[in-house]
Amino acid sequence: MELYPELISWRRDFHRYPESGWTEYRTSAKIAERLELWGWKVFLGDEVLNSSARMGVPSSEVLTSCETRASQEGVSDILLERMKGGRTGVVAEWKSGIEGPVFALRFDIDCNDLQETEQEGHIPVKEGFASRHEGCMHACGHDGHAAMGLAVAKWISHYHRDFPLMGTIRLIFQPAEEGCRGAQAIVEKGWLDDVDYFLSGHIGFRSFELGEVVLNTTGFYATTKWDTTFIGKPAHASGEPELGKNALLAASTAALNVHAISRHSQGVSRINVGKLVAGSGRNIVPSHAYMQIETRGETEAINQYISDELQRILRASATMYDVELKLEKVGEAGEAKGTPEWVERLYENFSQVSGITRLISQLSLGASEDVVFMMKRVQERGGSAAYLLFGSSLAAMHHQAEFHFDERVLQIGVEGYVRALVNTLGEK
């Protein structure tokens, strides 16, 4: 069965209709419909996640708007109702009927809040699959990840009689990876509790050569995401400025000072104020300021240190300008690393994959990923986990408006996943 043309078609469809975290209605529906058609048992909505454990859920107005858009783009009322209120994502199972291990694969499906370039040389523009959603773009490869998950599912449904498997295959299509918001809600639903083998991966990150595969990604930075609001009091900027309480100055003071937090001697630390929006007009003392901030650390302890210092500075800045501070944690992730014995077995499996030119045993990510919650839960329960990197040349780096990867990497990823499944669950 030649899957490559469909792989490209699925990837480009997801790219054309990107949806950010907790609004992946069309994406989830398309995945669920195909999986059901191929004979998988499909779970949606509250079956997939613990809704109360979600982080960084958009406002009801945003969710309603995205639900309306998904309806206009063909999502059925029945599926929308099951996912309503930002309960997106899909879990699917294939049970062999023969007692054996549980093998889980995870694919993230959300996009970035980014406007895609309109440059004529950009491949999605040139070939007609650029984003149709304003301010949304698949600039991190999750469209490719979702397509790989579908290809694995179709391969299993087509070839399960030719390659008899034992145990259970579980596919997790995770919402809201960006901002590290979605994995924990799935973990708390129990989907990782009985998993014996777990795999996930990423296209192109730290590995930029097609045919290169990293089998054990380490160096996941612990991270915390914060939404911060300073609430002051408006006043006429000339007539009675003394009556105002300036939220913009409080936020600006905080933004400058958090970047001056002392680095930690025990490892890498990061902090970034990614967004600051304040004020209402040039002649009004700004009464509101909103900031999006993240901290990261090479270890959870270092991230906690940076996060604690951030909170201290935010509170001191609010006190300095006599404004109110509202602080909300909207995402987080910790550390993880692959299970050594499992990585060794993966080396044998992936050495058979067509198109692979080099296998790398270990490489540091130097970034954050909430897949760590899934990996750690599997390992805590005695299972094995690993996170892969699939090498690809890039038109621009991740999270940039010109991002595009070499689509040939999709076939390498699918064959690698399938070989790992067949070699692990194949009847002895």
N, C-alpha and C positions, 0 to 999 in steps of 0.2 A: 504493500500500500504506500503510495507516494503522498506524503503529508506536506511536503514543503510548500506547494502552492497555497494550500489552505492555511498553513502557518502564517504566511505572509499576509493573506487576506484577513485573517483574524486580527493579527497585530495592527494592520492599517485601519481596520474598522475601530478598534479600541483607541487608536491614536486620533482618529477623526472626531471621536466623541469622548473627550477626557472628562473625568469627574473627580473632584477632590474629596478628601476624607469625609466619610459618613453621608456622601451624596451619590455614591456609585450605583444608582438605581438601574440605569440602562446597562451598565457593565455587568452587574450581578444577574440581571434578567437574561441577558444573552448567554452568559455562562450556564445558568441553571437550565435554560431551555435546551441547549445542546446536550448537556449531561443527561437529562431525562430521556432525550431522544436516543441516546446511546446505551440506555439501560442502567445508569447509575442511580443509586438512591440519593436524593438531593434534599438538603436541609437549608432553610432560609429563615430570616428574621430572628425571633427569640430562640429558635432552635440552634442557631449558630453562636450566639453570644449572650453574655450577661449584660443587659442594657445599662444597668446601674454602674458597671465598671468601665464604661466608655469614658474617654477623656477628650476634651476639646471639641465637643459636639457643637455644630453651628446653631445659630438662633432658629427658632421655629419659622421665622419669615424666610430665611435662606433655604431651609429644608423644604418648605412648601413650594417655593419657587422652583427648586430643582426637581421636585416630584411632578410639578406641572410640565416642566420641560421634558422629563422622561416620558410622560404620557403622550405628549405631542410627538415624540420620537418613536412611538410604537410600543411602549411597555404596557402590558395588559393591566387592567384594574385589579385583577386577582393577585398578580405578583406585587404590584405597588402596595396593595393593602398589607401584605405580609411584611414588607420592608419599611412601611411608613414610619416617619419620625427618625430617620437616620439609622435604621437597623439593617444595614447592608452587609454584603459578604455572603459567601456560599461555602458549605461543606458538602462533600459528596463521598459516598462509600461504595466500594466494590467488594463483596464478600465471596470468597471462593467456594464456600461450603465445606472446606477442609480446614480442620483446626491448625492454626499456625500463628505467626507473629502479626503484629499490626505495624504497617509501614506507612508513615505520613509524609506528604510533600506539601510545602507551603509556598504560595505564590501571592505577592502583594499586587493590588489592582488599582490603587488610587493614583491621581496625577498631582502635579505641582500647581500652585497658584501663580501662574506665570503666563505672560502673553507671548505666543509663538511668533518668531520672526516671519516677515512677509517677503524676505529676499528671494528673488527668482531662482538663485542657485541652491536654495535649501531643498533637499530631496522631497520632503513631504509637500512642499509647495509645488515643486516641479511635476510631481506625479499625482497630485490631487488628493492627498489625504491629510493635509494640514488641519489643525484644530478648528472646529466650527463653534467652539464654546469660548466666548470672550473671557480672557483672564485665566484660562485653564490650558495646561499643556502637559503632555507626557514627556517630561524632560529628564526622566531618571530610568527609563527602560521598563517600567511596570507594565506597559502595554505588551511588551515582549514576554515578560514573565507570565502574564495571564494567558497569552497565546500558547506558550510552552505547556502550561497546565492542561489546556484543552487538547493539545496534541497527544500528551501522555494518556489522557482519558480515552480518546478515540482509538489509540493504538491498543490499549487494554481491551476495550470492548470488541475490537475487530479480531485480535489474535489470541484471546484468552484460551481458546481450545487448542491452538497450535503450541502454545507455551503454558501448560497447566501451572497454576500458582496455588499456593496454600495461603491461609490467613486472610487478612483484610488490608485493602489499600484505601487510604483516606487522603483526599485532596482538600486542602484548605485554601480558599481564595480570600485573602485577608483585606479588609478595608483599612483605611486610615493609617498606613505605615508612616507617611510623611508627618513629622511632628511626634512620632512614637506614641500613637494614641490608640491603636486598634488591637494589638496582639493580646494584651492582658485580658480584655473582655472575652476573647475566645478561650484563653487558658482557663479562666474562672468558670467557664461553662463545662469544663472537664474533657475537652476533645484531645488533650495531650496526655491524660492520666494513664492510659493503657498502651501508649505507643512504645514499641520496641526499637524502631529505627525511624529516624527523622532526617530529612534533607530539605534545604532551601538554598537559594543562591541569588546572584545579582549579575547583570550584564555590565561588563566594562569597567567596573570600579576598581582602580589600582592595577588593572590588567588590561592592556591596550593592544594586544596582539591576537588576531584571530587564530584560533587553534590552541591557544594557551588556556589551561584550566587550573585554578587554585583549589586544592582539595580541603584545606583547613584554614579558614579565615580566622585570624586572631585579632587582638588589638581593637575590640569593640569599646568605644568610649562610653562610659556612663554619662547620662544626660538628664537634664530636667528642663522642661519648657514652661515659661511663665507668661501669663497675660496680666498686665499691670495697668491700673487706672488711677490717675490723680484727679480728685474732685475739689475744685476751689470755689470761687465766687466771682461772677462777672461784675464789672463796673465800667463807667465811662473812663477811657484811658487818659483823658485830659481834665474832665470836670471833677471827678472824685476818684482818682486812682487809688487813694488810700483805703477806699471801701472794698476794693477787690482782693482776692487771694489767687495768686498766679500759679495755675497748675502747669503751664508750659515751662516756667522757670524751674519748678520742682522736678519735672521730667528731664529737662536739659541738664540740670545739675546731677541727677542720678545717672543719666546716660554717660556723661563724661567720667564720673567717678567710678562706675562699675568697671570701666575699661582700665582703670588704674589699680584694680585689685592685684595684690602681690601674687606672682606665680608660685607654684608649690614645688618644693625641693625634691619631692618623691616621684614626680612624673609630669606628664603633659596635662595642661589645663587650657580650657577655652571659655570665652564668653562673647556673646554677640547681641547687641541691640539691633534687631532686624527691621523694626518698624516703630515709628513715632509719629503720631497724628495728634495735633493739638490746636486749640483756639477756634474762633468763629468769625473774626473780622479784625481789621487793622486798628480800629479805635475802641476795641473792647478788651478789657483785661481777661486773658484766657482762663476759662473756668473748668475746662476738661482737657486731659491729656491721656492718650492711650499708647502703651508700648507693648511690643512682643519681644521677649528676651529668651535666650537659651544659655545654659551652662553645660560644659562637658568636662570630663576628667578621665585620665588613663585608667583610674580605678574609681570604684564607687566612693571611697573615702575622699579622694581628691575632688570629685564632683560635688560631694556634700560640703566640703570646705568652701568652694567657689559659690555654691548656692546659698550657704549661710551668710557669706559676706555680701552677696547681692541683696538679700533681704534686709540686712542691717543698713546698707546704704540707701535702699529705697525708703525705709522707714525714717531714716535721718533726714533725707531730702524732703519728705512730706512734712516732718516736724519743722524744718527750717523755714518753709514757706507757709506753714499753718494751713495745710490742705489735708483732705482725707485720702487715705490710700486703700485701694482694693486690690488684692493679690490672689490670683487663681493659678494653681498648677494644672496645666492642660496637656501634659505629655511627659513621659519618662522612659528610660531604659537603663539597663545595667551592663555588667560584663558577661562574657561567655567565651568558650572555646570548644573546639570539636573533641569528640571522644577518640583518643589515639588509635585504638584497635579498629574502630569503624573507618577511620581515615585510611588505614593500611589496606583494608578490604576495598575501599573505593578506588585506591590506586590500581588494583588489579582490574576492577570493572571498567574504569575510564581509559585504561591503556588499550582497550579494544575498540574505542569509539572512533568512527571515521572522521578524518579532518583534524584530529588533535596532533599538534606538533610538539607540545611540551606540557608536562604535568609538574606543577609546583606543589610541594608538600605543605608549605605554610607561608602565609603572607599576612602582614598586619593591615587591617582596614583603616584605622585612623579616623573613624567616623562612628556614627551611632545607628543602631537598628533595633527595633523592638522585637525582632525574631528571637532575641536572647531570652525573652520570657518563655517562649516555647521550648527552646533548647534546654534551658535549665530545668523546666518541669519534667521533660523526658528523662534527663540525666538523673534528677532526684528520685525518679521512680525506677531507676535501674536500666533505662534504655540508652541508646546511643544516638548522638546527634552530630551534624556537621553542616557548615555553611560554605557554599562554593562561590567562586568568582569565575565567570565565563568571559574570557578575553575577547575584546573587539576594538577595532579602531573606531574613533568617534569624530564626528564633524565639529563638535564643541564639547566641552566638559559637561558633566551632569549639572542640572539646575540652571542651564543657560538656554537662552531663547533659540539658539541654533543647533541644539542637541539632536543628534541622529546617530544610530549605531549601524554596523554592518549586519544586515538581516541574516546572513549565513550563520551567525552565531546561534540562532534559534534551533537549527537542526542539530548542532553539536549538543546543546543543552538537553534537547528531548531524547536523543539517543543515549546520552549519559544517564539520565534519570531512568529510562526504560531498562538499560542494562543493569543498573543497580537493583531495580525492582525484580527483574527476572532472576538474576544471580542470587538474590537474597531469599526470595519467596518461591523459587522454582522447586518442584517436588524432587526430592532426593531419590 
